Each structure stands twice: as C-alpha cells, then as structure tokens.
C-alpha cells in the first residue's frame, strides 16, 4: 500500500473513532430519516390541496358581493345622473 492510501485509511479510522464519519448504520438511519421527512412533506402538501378550492370559493363570493354593491351604487339616482353628465360632456367636447 502506498503512503496516500495509508493516510486515507488513518484519517478514516480516526474519523470513525471520534464519530466524525458516519458508519453504515448511521448513514442508513440518516437517509431513512431524510426520506421520511420528504414523504411526510408530500403528504402534508396533499392535505392542503382541498383548501385551495375553498379559498377560491370565498374569493368568488367576495367578488360577487363587491360587484353587487358597486352595481347598486352606480345605478342609484344621483350617481347615474352624474355619470350621464360626464359622458355627455365628453361627447360634446371640442377637439
């Protein structure tokens, strides 16, 4: 064995002795924990998928309510008359 290989073996033995280099079991546990976290994250994302529909529904209800209020305001007497005056002035404007 050459000197570089001996140095690598000594470093890896020292790392294992002091817990700096994971053993096969530690590596397996780390990989398994990481995969478990990824799978749980994917499951959590799927559970939240139903909330998107309810959020869209609430947004549509709010938009419709706003449209109804705006329609009532615009079709009221004073506002309607003022809008008609604005349009008439714009059509009669000289260029």
Residue pairs with C-beta under 8 A, 6 or more apart in sequence:
1 9
12 21
14 20
15 21
16 23
22 30
73 79
74 80
74 83
